[in-house]
Amino acid sequence: MPDKIDLLLIKTHQVKQVWVPLGLLYVARAALNMGAKVKLADLSLERDWQSALKTTLINYEPSLVGLGGMFEEFEGARDIIAIVNEMRPEAKVIVGGPFAASLTDEFLTETGASVVVLKEGETAIQDLLCHINSEKKLEDIAGIAYRKEGKVVYTQNRTLEDINAIPVPAWELLDLERYIESKDNSFGVSGLRVLSMSTSRGCPYSCIYCDKNIFGQKWRGRDPKNIVDEMLLLRDTYGINGVMFIDDIFDVNKNWVLSVIEEINKRKANMYWWCNSRVNHADLELYKKMHEAGCNYIGLGIEFGSKQMLDAVNKRATVEQAYKAVEIAHSAGLKVVGYYMLGMLHETREQICETIQFALASKIDTAGVSLVTPIKKTKLYDLALESGKISPQDPWWRTTRANAYLNLTDGVTHKELAYLHAKAYWMLFWTRPSRKFPRSFCKLMQHAFYLFKPLAGDKFISFIYWLDAIRRKLHLGLP
């Protein structure tokens, strides 16, 4: 590349939870390998994000700006793009990630973004860097959308990346100490230094609510040597001794998992790790080998305690398998986090309560509880449109973990759904009896929820996040 391009990658400010912007780090490495100058700004860490962004734009003067984020961050991204276009009108703004792939037209018609990357971003950013240097026409770049003469133009599809050709994330661009967590409650070990890693992309299942706009349905696992190389890089360079494999599903291919375990053991990684499985994949012997190789925690996408709901979303799993999977994981020495959804299309109050009761009875160690979002370009979105639960004009992305902006249920009010979500979050996450306090105390705290009933919904979840922020600042584990 004849001229070095100044690329600024931005993580939006809207979601204040701290997590490594892994997608941007992959894009950053691909750009660095092309000779670009790259800076990454995480506005979620800034108290005054507007001032931080303006200072960065003044000091860095980027010619190319890239944003990535989740669905609920659309409005935050729109605000960021407005500032970029005002201060650096000559800079092109590229948007990628889940919110861009789903809200493509909205980004190009409502925010002033120049280009939307529709799939994975590693080779796309390299092609766009060539375009900025007048080496490639925009219409010749696969897998993007852009505006031309007032219309949104989609180029040809881009093939999925060769996962073993994707370079290691540009970890050096971050102050990693701001992202490292102990995760002591997850791993059951004190004093760990934990970061996130990706070992595979894609999922072969077809749940109606799942967004596969970026990684697709084809599962692709990295070469085991490639994975352990990165684990050892994090261990030896940054003192990391725990990693969270954030893939949608880790154990699609049993032989691949065994190869990863063999590589971890052969090279004496001596690191703890965490991954996601599926209830119909639970395998005692495999889970035992994973545990012996350092896996302490496993996530199970259980979603519903209602057979009708599991069938409706094409989960291809049963309530009985969920109970059994938790037992198998515990028998192998693993702790379990169960993931649950509330507010599915045509779900009733009784079915929501069934899920909460199932979760409480299933002996999971902790839980993640989310409200259903009908993400554009998923089957759920199309079904919600057909049923009249939503309209194409609805800003569906405003639904968050704590706010059911769009209510897809049958006979459950917004207020009731917010209340049930707050109840599930308190009883399954914050006061779960598997916490470090005595079980009797945690049980008492579970029922203390009813004292907080006036705070249900957004206010209650904000209260929990406030408590958690204090805990983090004091470097305390969960109770």
RATANOR-V753515 format. One record per run of one state. SS is the DSSP state (A for helix, B for strand, O for the rest). FROM is the first residue (numbers start at 1). TO is the last residue. If there is no record, write none. Layout:
ss=SS from=FROM to=TO
ss=SS from=FROM to=TO
//
This chain:
ss=O from=1 to=5
ss=B from=6 to=11
ss=O from=12 to=21
ss=A from=22 to=32
ss=O from=33 to=36
ss=B from=37 to=42
ss=A from=43 to=45
ss=O from=46 to=48
ss=A from=49 to=60
ss=O from=61 to=63
ss=B from=64 to=68
ss=O from=69 to=70
ss=A from=71 to=87
ss=O from=88 to=91
ss=B from=92 to=96
ss=O from=97 to=97
ss=A from=98 to=102
ss=O from=103 to=103
ss=A from=104 to=110
ss=O from=111 to=114
ss=B from=115 to=117
ss=O from=118 to=121
ss=A from=122 to=132
ss=O from=133 to=137
ss=A from=138 to=140
ss=O from=141 to=143
ss=B from=144 to=148
ss=O from=149 to=150
ss=B from=151 to=154
ss=O from=155 to=170
ss=A from=171 to=173
ss=O from=174 to=175
ss=A from=176 to=178
ss=O from=179 to=180
ss=B from=181 to=181
ss=O from=182 to=183
ss=A from=184 to=187
ss=O from=188 to=193
ss=B from=194 to=197
ss=O from=198 to=199
ss=B from=200 to=201
ss=O from=202 to=219
ss=B from=220 to=221
ss=O from=222 to=223
ss=A from=224 to=238
ss=O from=239 to=241
ss=B from=242 to=245
ss=O from=246 to=253
ss=A from=254 to=266
ss=O from=267 to=271
ss=B from=272 to=277
ss=O from=278 to=278
ss=A from=279 to=281
ss=O from=282 to=283
ss=A from=284 to=292
ss=O from=293 to=294
ss=B from=295 to=303
ss=O from=304 to=306
ss=A from=307 to=312
ss=O from=313 to=318
ss=A from=319 to=331
ss=O from=332 to=334
ss=B from=335 to=342
ss=O from=343 to=348
ss=A from=349 to=361
ss=O from=362 to=365
ss=B from=366 to=371
ss=O from=372 to=378
ss=A from=379 to=387
ss=O from=388 to=395
ss=A from=396 to=398
ss=O from=399 to=399
ss=B from=400 to=400
ss=O from=401 to=402
ss=B from=403 to=403
ss=O from=404 to=413
ss=A from=414 to=430
ss=O from=431 to=438
ss=A from=439 to=455
ss=O from=456 to=457
ss=A from=458 to=473
ss=O from=474 to=479
//
